[in-house]
Amino acid sequence: MEEMPSFEGEETEESSLPLDVLERLLDGEHPLKVFRRHRALTQKQLTDLTGLNATYLSQIETRKRRGSTRVYRRLATALGVDIRDLIE
């Protein structure tokens, strides 16, 4: 697995998300996909960071499968967000 990235200007409880991110979340897009794209990561890059299978990641993003808490923890760490931001 690659080293987890450090994102400049990471969101904190005091900061706000860009409007386009909020709109996509409110429109019902999967939070994992929204935050992955917000971080400008491809699915391949995210699987490299987390060690997850690309098909599995795609199935989570399309709501065909549900990820475990352990998987969401890995994804949240890689994306620099709280796990609660990813779980629907």
Buried (B, 14 or more C-beta within 10 A) or exposed (E): EEEEBEEEEEBEEEEEBEEEBEEBBEEEBBBBBBBBBBBEBEBEBBBBBBEBEEEBBBBBBEEEEEBEEEBBBBBBBBBBBEBEBBBE
